[in-house]
Amino acid sequence: MAHSPLVFIFGILGNIASFVCFLAPLPTFYRVCKKKSTEGFQSIPYVAALFSAMLWIFYAYVKTGETLLITINAFGCVIETIYLAIFITYCPKKVRMSTLRMILLLNFGGFCTIVLLTHILAKGANRPKLLGWICVVFATSVFAAPLSIIRTVIRTKSVEFLPFPLSLLLFISAIMWLLYGIFLKDIYVTLPNVVGLTFGTVQMVLYAMYRNKKPVQDEKLPEHKAADIENNIEQSVEDEKKKQKEEEKRDTEKVEVVVKNIEMKETKEEKEKEKNEDSSSQEENNQTEVKDKNDNNNNKS
């Protein structure tokens, strides 16, 4: 079945926008590699993004004729796998085990379960429909993730945690894929991007409302993919390290003072002991001299 030229145009534009969005965490992982530490960052966004890309590739494969969905999500699978490999390499052992467990359960166990269920429960034309609704549910939940940031922006009246470039990119990406789904007449591509466009519009409006306003309070959030948020978290980590170093320095100084006092006390005791020994020796010498003198007097007598 031949598609409208608009389908191809918006598919290409959607690929470009999503490509840039997939590359957004690059500064984060460059810093991770440079410092050889994940610094408290979480792996959940990257595990979810990998799972989403896998689902859309499977959906496009089952439906057939969805090459533009396959291309961008194939790139997504590659780049998210690289991100996760770097994260697993430099994260603490406990976090590494939980991340591997999550990948095993979701990206292998969950994906294989969906593949089996769609083949067992649906046949023929019903299979893309079932898989499409699964993609809609998961993609909608991913698009709804920024709700926590929106609540914080409203509460603090600050756009500190709402980076405009990334929000704009996600907004444009949602528009491109929404139009792609509309012209393709694919409700399963259209619906999640309606949600994405709605949240993107809300973020743009909030940014316009609060960009020049003074924050109510300085409130920190967990790690997100946005570079600005990661910079804030990095600063918090650096401040904490600086505080720990200052505490260690104070403890060291206290220990040095105690050691110095002990040394001074020992030195004082040694001097007193030497003084006492010198006094005893002098007294003995005096006694010896008196005795010798008496002996000499006796001899003369």
C-alpha positions in Angstrom: 0.0 0.0 0.0 1.4 3.4 -1.1 1.5 6.1 1.6 1.0 9.8 1.1 4.1 11.9 0.6 3.2 13.7 3.8 3.6 10.4 5.7 7.2 10.2 4.4 7.9 13.9 5.1 6.7 13.8 8.7 8.3 10.5 9.3 11.7 11.9 8.3 11.2 15.0 10.4 10.1 12.7 13.3 13.3 10.7 12.8 15.5 13.8 13.0 13.8 15.2 16.1 13.9 11.8 17.9 17.5 11.3 16.8 18.5 14.6 18.6 16.4 13.6 21.7 18.2 10.2 21.8 21.6 12.1 21.8 20.5 14.5 24.6 22.1 12.3 27.5 25.6 12.3 25.8 27.0 15.1 28.1 25.9 13.0 31.1 27.7 9.9 29.9 30.8 11.8 28.8 31.0 13.1 32.4 30.4 9.5 33.7 33.3 8.2 31.6 35.5 11.1 32.6 34.9 10.8 36.3 34.4 7.0 36.2 31.4 7.4 38.5 27.6 7.5 37.9 27.3 10.0 40.8 23.9 8.8 41.8 22.3 8.9 38.4 19.5 6.4 37.8 19.3 3.8 35.0 15.5 3.6 34.8 15.0 6.2 32.0 17.4 4.4 29.8 16.0 0.9 30.5 12.5 2.2 29.8 13.7 4.0 26.6 15.3 0.7 25.3 12.1 -1.2 26.1 10.0 1.3 24.3 12.2 1.2 21.2 12.1 -2.6 21.1 8.3 -2.5 21.3 7.9 -0.1 18.4 10.3 -2.1 16.3 8.3 -5.2 16.9 5.0 -3.3 16.2 6.4 -1.9 12.9 7.7 -5.4 11.9 4.3 -7.0 12.6 2.3 -4.3 10.9 4.8 -4.2 7.9 5.5 -1.1 5.8 6.6 1.0 8.8 10.3 1.5 7.8 10.6 5.0 9.4 9.5 3.6 12.7 12.0 0.8 12.5 15.0 3.1 11.5 14.7 5.6 14.4 13.9 2.9 17.0 16.8 0.7 15.8 19.1 3.7 16.5 17.4 4.1 19.8 18.1 0.5 20.7 21.8 0.9 19.8 22.3 4.2 21.7 20.4 3.2 24.8 22.3 -0.1 24.9 25.6 2.0 24.8 24.3 4.2 27.6 23.4 1.2 29.8 26.7 -0.5 29.1 28.5 2.7 30.3 26.2 3.0 33.3 26.8 -0.7 34.3 30.6 -0.3 33.9 30.9 2.7 36.4 27.9 2.3 38.8 28.3 0.8 42.3 28.0 -3.0 42.6 24.6 -2.9 44.3 23.2 -0.5 41.6 24.8 -2.7 38.9 22.9 -5.8 40.1 19.6 -4.0 40.3 20.0 -2.6 36.8 21.0 -5.9 35.3 17.9 -7.5 37.1 15.7 -4.8 35.7 17.0 -5.3 32.2 16.6 -9.0 32.5 13.0 -8.7 33.7 11.8 -5.9 31.4 13.9 -6.0 28.3 14.2 -9.7 28.0 11.4 -11.3 30.2 8.8 -8.6 29.5 9.5 -8.3 25.8 9.6 -12.1 25.2 6.3 -12.4 27.2 4.7 -9.8 24.9 6.0 -11.5 21.8 4.5 -14.9 23.0 1.2 -13.4 24.1 0.6 -11.5 20.8 1.3 -14.7 18.9 -0.9 -16.9 21.1 -3.8 -14.5 21.9 -4.1 -12.7 18.5 -4.0 -14.0 14.9 -3.7 -12.2 11.6 -4.9 -8.6 11.6 -5.7 -8.7 15.3 -2.0 -9.1 16.2 -0.9 -5.6 15.2 -4.0 -4.2 17.1 -3.1 -6.0 20.3 0.5 -5.0 20.1 -0.5 -1.5 19.1 -2.5 -1.0 22.3 0.4 -2.4 24.4 2.6 0.2 22.8 0.0 3.0 23.4 -0.1 2.1 27.1 3.6 2.0 27.6 4.4 5.1 25.5 1.6 7.1 27.2 3.1 6.3 30.6 6.6 7.4 29.4 5.1 10.7 28.1 3.4 11.2 31.4 6.8 10.9 33.3 7.4 14.7 33.3 4.4 15.2 35.6 6.7 15.3 38.6 8.7 18.1 37.0 5.6 20.1 36.1 4.4 19.9 39.7 7.7 21.1 41.0 7.7 24.0 38.5 4.3 25.1 39.7 5.2 24.7 43.4 8.5 26.5 43.2 7.6 28.9 40.4 11.0 28.2 38.9 12.0 26.7 35.5 15.3 25.6 36.9 14.4 22.0 36.3 12.6 22.5 33.0 15.3 22.9 30.4 13.8 24.7 27.4 15.9 23.1 24.6 15.0 19.5 25.6 11.3 20.4 26.2 11.2 22.1 22.8 12.8 19.1 21.1 10.3 16.7 22.8 7.4 19.0 21.8 8.5 19.1 18.1 9.1 15.3 18.1 5.5 14.8 19.4 4.1 17.0 16.7 6.0 15.3 13.9 5.0 11.8 15.0 1.4 12.9 15.7 1.1 14.2 12.1 2.8 11.0 10.9 0.3 8.9 12.7 -2.6 11.1 11.4 -1.6 10.9 7.8 -0.8 7.2 8.1 -4.2 6.7 9.8 -2.5 4.8 12.6 -4.3 5.4 15.9 -1.5 3.5 17.8 1.1 6.1 16.7 -1.3 9.0 17.1 -2.7 8.5 20.6 0.6 8.5 22.6 1.8 11.6 20.7 -1.5 13.4 21.6 -0.5 12.9 25.2 3.1 13.9 24.5 1.9 17.1 22.7 -0.4 17.9 25.6 2.4 17.7 28.2 4.8 19.5 25.8 2.4 22.4 25.5 1.9 22.5 29.3 5.7 22.7 29.7 6.0 25.5 27.1 3.3 27.5 28.8 4.9 27.0 32.2 8.3 28.0 30.9 6.7 31.2 29.5 5.0 31.9 32.8 7.9 31.3 35.2 11.1 32.0 33.3 11.6 35.5 34.7 10.1 34.8 38.2 12.2 34.4 41.3 11.9 30.8 42.7 9.9 30.3 45.9 12.4 27.8 47.2 15.5 26.0 46.1 14.3 22.4 45.6 16.3 19.6 44.2 15.0 16.7 42.1 16.2 13.2 41.3 18.3 12.7 38.1 16.6 13.2 34.8 18.0 13.1 31.3 18.1 16.8 30.9 21.6 18.2 31.0 20.7 21.2 33.2 19.1 18.9 35.8 22.2 16.7 35.8 24.4 19.8 36.3 22.5 20.8 39.4 22.8 17.3 40.8 26.5 17.3 40.0 26.9 20.5 41.9 25.1 19.0 44.9 27.4 16.0 44.8 30.5 18.3 44.6 29.2 20.3 47.6 28.6 17.2 49.6 32.2 16.0 48.8 33.5 19.4 49.8 31.6 19.2 53.0 33.0 15.7 53.8 36.5 16.9 53.1 36.1 19.8 55.4 34.8 17.5 58.1 37.7 15.1 57.6 40.1 18.1 57.8 38.6 19.2 61.1 38.8 15.7 62.5 42.4 15.5 61.4 43.2 18.8 63.0 41.6 17.6 66.3 43.6 14.4 66.2 46.8 16.4 65.6 46.0 18.7 68.5 45.5 15.7 70.8 48.7 14.0 69.6 50.6 17.3 70.1 49.3 17.7 73.6 50.3 14.1 74.4 53.7 14.7 73.0 54.1 17.9 75.0 53.0 16.1 78.1 55.5 13.3 77.5 58.3 15.8 76.8 57.5 17.6 80.0 57.5 14.4 82.0 60.8 13.4 80.4 62.3 16.8 81.3 61.1 16.5 84.9 62.5 13.0 85.1 65.8 14.2 83.8 65.8 17.1 86.2 65.0 14.7 89.1 67.8 12.4 88.0 70.2 15.3 87.7 69.2 16.5 91.2 69.7 13.0 92.6 73.1 12.7 90.9 74.2 16.1 92.2 73.1 15.1 95.8 75.0 11.9 95.6 78.1 13.8 94.4 77.8 16.2 97.2 77.5 13.4 99.7 80.5 11.7 98.2 82.5 14.9 98.5 81.6 15.4 102.1 82.5 11.9 102.9 85.8 12.2 101.2 86.5 15.4 103.0 85.7 13.9 106.4 87.9 10.9 105.6 90.8 13.2 104.7 90.3 15.1 108.0 90.3 11.9 109.9 93.5 10.8 108.2 95.2 14.0 109.0 94.2 13.7 112.6 
